């Protein structure tokens, strides 16, 4: 039996950043269940064991990907010219429909565990919270109002995606959800 030619040694410049980018692409293309260390390693051309130098586990990689997701959501919220409750809900829902698998991933994690962290997911999630609070006003009831908006928005997005109610398009669904605020 002929021997396989030796695979050339591969050294990746920034395997951690490449892995996060590959994970984002894999997530967007194939969904959350397709996200594995082997699949990510295959996309960047390294052995999956090499990823353990950068991520203790698949969950650690998911945290890095979720951080990118929260940064994207925070940026969308911070770019609003005149944020108010409806605009926050619109931006939030648009993000959910534009990046559904990333949205699912970021809100499938036990966020309370990382909220207070000084780096990574903590600051990204706090940016989303701060942008939302800025829109509703920093009153003593602002935090409750933000969680009410988030809860309503998440629930309606989930019901829409499950087919419990219909709209002609995601855009119309966003308008309907924002109209309930």
Residue frames as qw, qx, qy, qz and C-alpha x, y, z in Angstrom:
[[0.000, 0.891, 0.454, 0.000, 0.00, 0.00, 0.00],
 [0.417, 0.491, -0.045, 0.764, 1.52, 3.35, -0.99],
 [0.339, -0.446, -0.457, 0.691, 2.21, 5.81, 1.77],
 [0.099, 0.935, 0.335, 0.060, 0.35, 9.10, 1.89],
 [0.451, 0.506, -0.156, 0.719, 2.58, 12.04, 1.19],
 [0.383, -0.364, -0.502, 0.685, 3.57, 13.86, 4.35],
 [0.006, -0.915, -0.377, -0.142, 1.43, 16.85, 5.11],
 [0.389, 0.485, -0.216, 0.753, 3.49, 19.99, 5.16],
 [0.337, -0.398, -0.555, 0.649, 3.93, 21.56, 8.56],
 [0.019, -0.737, -0.387, -0.553, 1.49, 24.40, 9.01],
 [0.312, -0.301, -0.431, 0.791, 2.07, 27.39, 11.21],
 [0.007, 0.801, 0.517, 0.303, -0.80, 29.76, 11.55],
 [0.220, 0.454, -0.166, 0.847, -0.07, 33.42, 12.21],
 [0.295, -0.173, 0.444, -0.828, -2.93, 34.06, 14.63],
 [0.250, -0.171, -0.939, -0.161, -4.81, 30.84, 15.16],
 [0.009, 0.428, 0.695, -0.578, -7.04, 32.28, 17.88],
 [0.288, 0.475, 0.005, -0.832, -8.37, 35.16, 15.74],
 [0.324, 0.189, -0.740, -0.558, -8.62, 32.87, 12.70],
 [0.128, -0.226, -0.959, 0.117, -10.56, 30.32, 14.77],
 [0.171, 0.496, 0.496, -0.692, -13.05, 32.95, 15.95],
 [0.348, 0.430, -0.307, -0.775, -13.55, 34.18, 12.37],
 [0.283, 0.068, -0.902, -0.319, -13.95, 30.60, 11.14],
 [0.003, -0.330, -0.867, 0.374, -16.42, 29.87, 13.93],
 [0.287, 0.492, 0.201, -0.797, -18.47, 32.95, 12.96],
 [0.385, 0.326, -0.577, -0.642, -18.53, 31.82, 9.32],
 [0.207, -0.061, -0.976, -0.037, -19.42, 28.25, 10.27],
 [0.114, 0.395, 0.682, -0.604, -22.15, 29.49, 12.59],
 [0.361, 0.464, -0.051, -0.807, -23.63, 31.76, 9.91],
 [0.399, 0.270, -0.712, -0.511, -23.56, 29.02, 7.27],
 [0.517, -0.050, -0.846, -0.121, -24.58, 25.95, 9.22],
 [0.626, -0.620, -0.194, -0.431, -25.97, 26.97, 12.61],
 [0.396, -0.703, 0.474, -0.353, -25.02, 26.44, 16.21],
 [0.935, -0.168, 0.300, -0.089, -24.98, 22.64, 16.12],
 [0.823, 0.500, -0.085, 0.256, -22.28, 22.66, 13.42],
 [0.019, 0.858, -0.394, 0.330, -19.90, 24.57, 15.66],
 [0.939, -0.305, 0.008, 0.158, -17.23, 22.10, 16.77],
 [0.341, -0.762, 0.426, 0.349, -13.51, 22.45, 17.38],
 [0.608, 0.011, 0.685, 0.400, -12.82, 19.95, 14.59],
 [0.428, 0.747, 0.466, 0.205, -14.93, 21.90, 12.10],
 [0.051, -0.986, 0.084, 0.131, -13.29, 25.20, 13.04],
 [0.505, -0.536, 0.562, 0.378, -9.81, 23.65, 12.89],
 [0.619, 0.299, 0.640, 0.342, -10.60, 22.21, 9.47],
 [0.293, 0.913, 0.275, 0.070, -11.61, 25.64, 8.19],
 [0.066, -0.951, 0.293, 0.079, -8.32, 27.22, 9.21],
 [0.764, 0.484, -0.417, 0.090, -6.14, 24.25, 8.30],
 [0.034, -0.533, 0.732, -0.423, -4.87, 23.19, 11.70],
 [0.441, -0.156, -0.880, 0.082, -5.27, 20.08, 13.78],
 [0.476, -0.705, -0.323, -0.416, -8.14, 20.44, 16.24],
 [0.745, -0.447, -0.300, 0.395, -5.77, 19.74, 19.13],
 [0.416, 0.200, -0.035, 0.887, -3.88, 22.93, 18.22],
 [0.240, -0.657, -0.253, -0.668, -6.96, 24.94, 19.17],
 [0.709, -0.592, -0.367, 0.110, -6.60, 23.80, 22.78],
 [0.531, -0.014, -0.168, 0.830, -3.62, 26.15, 23.05],
 [0.040, -0.237, -0.091, -0.966, -6.10, 29.01, 22.68],
 [0.641, -0.302, -0.101, -0.698, -9.39, 27.62, 23.98],
 [0.287, -0.278, 0.844, -0.359, -9.79, 25.31, 26.96],
 [0.379, 0.302, 0.868, -0.112, -12.94, 23.86, 25.40],
 [0.116, 0.482, 0.641, 0.587, -15.61, 24.38, 22.79],
 [0.230, -0.850, -0.463, 0.105, -17.47, 26.48, 25.37],
 [0.389, -0.594, 0.077, 0.700, -14.46, 28.79, 25.63],
 [0.226, 0.087, 0.567, 0.788, -14.54, 29.28, 21.85],
 [0.074, -0.690, -0.665, -0.277, -18.28, 29.97, 22.04],
 [0.315, -0.790, -0.264, 0.455, -17.62, 32.67, 24.64],
 [0.309, -0.329, 0.335, 0.827, -15.16, 34.34, 22.26],
 [0.069, 0.344, 0.695, 0.628, -17.70, 34.16, 19.43],
 [0.206, -0.780, -0.590, 0.034, -20.46, 35.49, 21.70],
 [0.334, -0.606, -0.058, 0.720, -18.21, 38.40, 22.62],
 [0.148, -0.018, 0.518, 0.842, -18.02, 39.33, 18.94],
 [0.111, -0.564, -0.744, -0.341, -21.82, 38.99, 18.73],
 [0.285, -0.791, -0.427, 0.333, -22.42, 41.28, 21.69],
 [0.289, -0.407, 0.187, 0.846, -19.91, 43.77, 20.29],
 [0.059, 0.231, 0.650, 0.721, -21.84, 43.79, 16.99],
 [0.219, -0.713, -0.656, -0.114, -25.16, 44.24, 18.77],
 [0.350, -0.688, -0.226, 0.593, -23.74, 46.99, 20.99],
 [0.237, -0.171, 0.368, 0.883, -22.34, 48.80, 17.96],
 [0.053, -0.469, -0.694, -0.544, -25.74, 48.66, 16.24],
 [0.319, -0.777, -0.527, 0.124, -27.42, 50.08, 19.35],
 [0.397, -0.569, -0.033, 0.720, -24.77, 52.76, 19.88],
 [0.238, 0.064, 0.490, 0.836, -25.10, 53.96, 16.25],
 [0.006, 0.733, 0.670, 0.118, -28.74, 54.95, 16.72],
 [0.206, 0.416, 0.019, 0.885, -29.01, 58.71, 16.18],
 [0.396, -0.368, 0.195, -0.818, -31.98, 59.29, 18.48],
 [0.338, -0.059, -0.937, 0.065, -32.34, 56.15, 20.55],
 [0.563, -0.232, 0.267, -0.747, -35.61, 55.50, 22.28],
 [0.633, -0.089, 0.723, -0.263, -37.39, 52.32, 23.29],
 [0.812, 0.495, 0.217, -0.220, -38.74, 51.61, 19.80],
 [0.457, 0.766, -0.451, -0.038, -35.41, 52.23, 18.09],
 [0.258, -0.486, 0.818, -0.169, -33.64, 49.95, 20.54],
 [0.738, 0.138, 0.611, -0.249, -36.22, 47.22, 19.90],
 [0.716, 0.671, -0.045, -0.185, -35.94, 47.70, 16.13],
 [0.234, 0.730, -0.641, 0.030, -32.14, 47.48, 16.18],
 [0.458, -0.304, 0.799, -0.246, -32.26, 44.46, 18.48],
 [0.790, 0.312, 0.470, -0.238, -34.77, 42.62, 16.29],
 [0.594, 0.747, -0.261, -0.144, -32.92, 43.54, 13.07],
 [0.033, -0.609, 0.788, -0.080, -29.77, 42.03, 14.56],
 [0.617, -0.061, 0.739, -0.263, -31.67, 38.85, 15.50],
 [0.786, 0.516, 0.281, -0.192, -33.04, 38.43, 11.97],
 [0.426, 0.808, -0.400, -0.073, -29.77, 39.39, 10.22],
 [0.269, 0.463, -0.819, 0.208, -27.63, 37.01, 12.30],
 [0.802, -0.344, -0.119, -0.473, -30.04, 34.40, 13.67],
 [0.892, -0.055, -0.397, 0.207, -27.48, 31.75, 14.57],
 [0.357, 0.293, -0.414, 0.785, -25.19, 34.23, 16.30],
 [0.446, -0.431, 0.083, -0.780, -28.21, 35.67, 18.13],
 [0.900, -0.262, -0.272, -0.219, -29.16, 32.15, 19.25],
 [0.743, 0.096, -0.455, 0.481, -25.64, 31.46, 20.45],
 [0.142, 0.375, -0.359, 0.842, -25.17, 34.64, 22.43],
 [0.538, -0.349, 0.178, -0.746, -28.45, 34.22, 24.26],
 [0.899, -0.122, -0.399, -0.132, -27.95, 30.51, 24.95],
 [0.533, 0.232, -0.571, 0.580, -25.11, 31.18, 27.38],
 [0.495, -0.694, -0.469, 0.231, -25.42, 31.75, 31.14],
 [0.301, 0.728, 0.001, 0.616, -24.71, 35.47, 30.81],
 [0.509, -0.838, 0.027, -0.193, -24.85, 36.26, 34.52],
 [0.892, -0.263, 0.076, 0.360, -21.67, 34.23, 34.95],
 [0.624, 0.176, 0.170, 0.742, -19.66, 36.56, 32.67],
 [0.033, 0.911, 0.309, 0.270, -21.41, 39.90, 33.14],
 [0.410, -0.901, 0.091, 0.104, -19.02, 41.19, 35.82],
 [0.829, -0.035, 0.201, 0.521, -15.84, 40.05, 34.06],
 [0.157, -0.765, 0.136, 0.609, -13.31, 42.77, 33.30],
 [0.075, 0.433, -0.636, -0.634, -12.60, 41.48, 29.80],
 [0.046, 0.101, 0.950, 0.291, -14.16, 39.41, 27.03],
 [0.158, -0.529, -0.765, -0.332, -17.88, 38.89, 27.23],
 [0.265, -0.617, -0.519, 0.529, -18.46, 41.14, 30.26],
 [0.065, -0.440, 0.066, 0.893, -17.65, 44.51, 28.68],
 [0.094, -0.093, -0.696, -0.706, -19.42, 43.59, 25.43],
 [0.248, -0.557, -0.787, -0.091, -22.64, 42.67, 27.22],
 [0.227, -0.617, -0.372, 0.656, -22.39, 45.74, 29.45],
 [0.032, -0.174, 0.340, 0.924, -22.17, 47.90, 26.30],
 [0.219, -0.377, -0.761, -0.480, -25.49, 46.43, 25.12],
 [0.330, -0.636, -0.635, 0.290, -26.99, 47.16, 28.52],
 [0.220, -0.462, -0.092, 0.854, -25.61, 50.73, 28.61],
 [0.052, -0.039, -0.515, -0.855, -26.91, 51.52, 25.11],
 [0.298, -0.506, -0.767, -0.260, -30.32, 50.19, 26.07],
 [0.338, -0.622, -0.487, 0.512, -30.36, 52.17, 29.32],
 [0.150, -0.247, 0.142, 0.947, -29.37, 55.33, 27.45],
 [0.150, -0.262, -0.648, -0.699, -32.42, 54.90, 25.23],
 [0.413, -0.616, -0.656, -0.140, -34.94, 54.50, 28.04],
 [0.184, -0.805, 0.151, -0.543, -33.33, 57.02, 30.36],
 [0.458, 0.164, -0.733, 0.476, -31.21, 56.44, 33.39],
 [0.548, -0.519, 0.055, -0.653, -34.10, 56.55, 35.79],
 [0.361, -0.357, 0.788, -0.349, -34.29, 54.37, 38.83],
 [0.793, 0.213, 0.484, -0.304, -36.72, 52.15, 36.90],
 [0.416, 0.674, -0.459, -0.402, -34.57, 52.10, 33.73],
 [0.038, -0.328, 0.942, 0.055, -33.08, 48.65, 34.30],
 [0.471, 0.276, 0.774, -0.322, -36.53, 47.10, 34.77],
 [0.556, 0.677, 0.068, -0.478, -37.74, 48.81, 31.62],
 [0.240, 0.588, -0.710, -0.303, -34.74, 47.48, 29.64],
 [0.176, -0.097, 0.978, -0.061, -35.37, 43.92, 30.80],
 [0.539, 0.479, 0.536, -0.439, -39.07, 44.29, 29.97],
 [0.487, 0.704, -0.256, -0.449, -38.16, 45.45, 26.45],
 [0.102, 0.452, -0.872, -0.159, -35.62, 42.67, 26.01],
 [0.364, 0.086, 0.893, -0.251, -38.03, 40.04, 27.31],
 [0.591, 0.586, 0.312, -0.458, -40.84, 41.19, 25.04],
 [0.400, 0.696, -0.464, -0.375, -38.51, 41.40, 22.05],
 [0.055, -0.324, 0.944, 0.042, -36.96, 37.97, 22.67],
 [0.473, 0.242, 0.778, -0.336, -40.35, 36.39, 23.15],
 [0.591, 0.662, 0.142, -0.439, -41.84, 37.87, 19.98],
 [0.269, 0.626, -0.672, -0.293, -38.75, 37.01, 17.94],
 [0.208, -0.157, 0.962, -0.085, -38.97, 33.43, 19.21],
 [0.549, 0.424, 0.609, -0.385, -42.67, 33.17, 18.43],
 [0.509, 0.719, -0.175, -0.439, -42.17, 34.61, 14.95],
 [0.167, 0.536, -0.806, -0.190, -39.26, 32.31, 14.16],
 [0.296, 0.008, 0.937, -0.183, -41.25, 29.32, 15.44],
 [0.141, -0.220, -0.732, -0.629, -44.12, 30.21, 13.11],
 [0.060, -0.494, -0.760, 0.419, -46.60, 31.09, 15.87],
 [0.257, 0.836, 0.257, -0.412, -47.35, 34.37, 14.08],
 [0.649, 0.301, 0.426, 0.553, -46.58, 35.56, 10.59],
 [0.070, 0.801, -0.051, -0.592, -45.44, 38.68, 8.84],
 [0.741, 0.668, 0.016, -0.060, -44.80, 39.23, 5.15],
 [0.632, 0.534, -0.364, 0.427, -41.09, 39.69, 5.85],
 [0.624, -0.280, -0.424, 0.593, -38.58, 39.97, 8.65],
 [0.134, 0.195, -0.023, 0.971, -38.66, 43.73, 8.12],
 [0.482, -0.473, -0.310, -0.669, -42.39, 43.80, 8.72],
 [0.751, -0.404, -0.501, 0.149, -41.92, 41.59, 11.77],
 [0.445, -0.033, -0.295, 0.845, -39.40, 44.11, 13.14],
 [0.158, -0.319, -0.106, -0.928, -41.91, 46.93, 12.65],
 [0.664, -0.469, -0.459, -0.357, -44.67, 44.94, 14.34],
 [0.699, -0.298, -0.476, 0.443, -42.47, 44.12, 17.34],
 [0.276, 0.042, -0.173, 0.945, -41.33, 47.74, 17.70],
 [0.311, -0.416, -0.309, -0.796, -44.93, 48.93, 17.39],
 [0.674, -0.495, -0.545, -0.056, -45.84, 47.06, 20.57],
 [0.477, -0.089, -0.407, 0.774, -43.49, 49.20, 22.67]]
